[in-house]
Amino acid sequence: MKDFTKYQGVIPAFYACYGEDGAVSPERVRALVRYLADKGVKGLYVGGSSGECIYQSVEERKLVLEHVMAEAKGKLTVIAHVACNNTADSQELAAHAQAQGVDAIAAIPPIYFHLPDHAVATYWNDISNAAPDTDFIIYNIPQLAGVALSVPLLREMLKNPRVIGVKNSSMPVQDIQMWRDEGAIVFNGPDEQFVSGLAAGAIGGIGGTYAAMPELYLKAWDLFYAGRLEEARQVQDDCCRIIYKMCSAHGNMYAVIKEILRRSGGPDIGSVRAPLASLAQGDGAVVDQCVSMIREAIAKY
């Protein structure tokens, strides 16, 4: 039986790191890895939604992962999201991720065309076959991918011994129980239900706002496993309020988060890539409010 302890914990979704020219910045990638490692997170989820993967080339995604691994290998669990909207590019990224020594690869289903379950299964298995010595995690995010994981599809995928679980970003917490019941490990995706996801049996969390306030999610984790559930809920409530404030800006949430990170003393990792919207006029006030809310919450707990 496999030992999944390396996946237990708080795993921030890694942000795209750009230089002033808008190109991927290896130096800023490494700086963000070091920053998060120093915070005490369990691992990193690289190349997913937070990494702006659909706006990066295959070569850029390889470059990001190479510099993440240069800093993180042997120190942090690394899950590399490798899905592209065609099988060949996805397989290339999967083989590259295995060569880099990642702990697992992950993939969303192909987007735009709504493929039947058997085609999605073929796509995922073809990707997994390109990294035959690496764990595979299904990324279920139906609200963005337009395709939802089903119990029959999960059962089919679990016939592949490399498939270990699901990064579940659907909103119903019930889905976590359903995937667990089929024998999969599950990572909670929606940050707003981190504690609820743990209560439903998630092995850990992978989230897009974790890196902006890792101290709070780590605290919620510790309180939950200490049995101090009311206190864990209070931390979760504060995280939710901060997320709601982030989402009140006009710019893309990741543009807001990156500026929060910079103003909080973290590394400068640039802005977001077009067509994502950068910070708009007036968003600076939202950023400042978020920075203040995060500092107050950390001080409180």
Helices and strands as residue ranges (DSSP letters): G 5-7, E 9-12, H 26-39, E 43-46, G 53-55, H 58-72, E 77-81, H 87-100, E 104-107, H 117-129, E 135-140, H 142-145, H 151-157, E 163-168, H 174-181, E 185-188, G 191-193, H 194-199, E 204-207, G 210-212, H 214-225, H 229-246, H 253-263, H 283-300
